[in-house]
Amino acid sequence: MAQTVCVLPDAADVTRLAAIAQDRSRPLKHIQRARIVLLSAERLSVQNVARWAGVSRPAVWRWQQRYAEAGVEGLRRDKTRPPGTPSHPTVTVPEVLALTCSEPPGEVTHWTGRAAARAVGISLRAVQRIWDAHRLQPHRLRTFKRSRDPAFAAKVEDVVGLYMNPPAHAVVLSIDEKSQIQALERTRP
């Protein structure tokens, strides 16, 4: 970014900017911005304005541009920015979930957060958020069984959908054929 505007404030703006620059009860950022414009009005070079104001050259250019666009009021308020970082695309979450449920590379027993983040191209914290949202903890399981059924995801969605949104006037029951045995170490689901 280079200097694209020439700052030429009128007498009323110079008076307002001088009042802002000398007011010790104002925020420092307002005083600094007013000084930048006042020094620029004296036809100093950008390098000298930056040195005298104690800022970088891009900061001088930014506030010169803002003054040219919005005047003194533009120096007193910050531009609004969208909060936070943008969320990941909707295809990223299923990709992380599918990766977590697939065979990990090499001799490892499960996907680690860092390995999944590197494979998908997102941050470790993003993978951890996705795992937390879907209650996945592959690092805490001794064995991680994967179904080889190609229609497994559709079947799970049907069953979970039945529990989450049952038909009207219907009773949904879950029956386990071997109620006294826990399925912790079964070889097949």
Secondary structure, 3 states (H helix, E strand, C coil): CCCCCCCCCCHHHHHHHHHHHHCCCCCHHHHHHHHHHHHHHCCCCHHHHHHHHCCCHHHHHHHHHHHHHHHHHHHHCCCCCCCCCCCCCCCHHHHHHHHHCCCCCCCCCCCCHHHHHHHHCCCHHHHHHHHHHCCCCHHHCCCCCCCCCCCHHHHHHHHHHHHHCCCCCCCCCCCCCCCCCCCCCCCCC
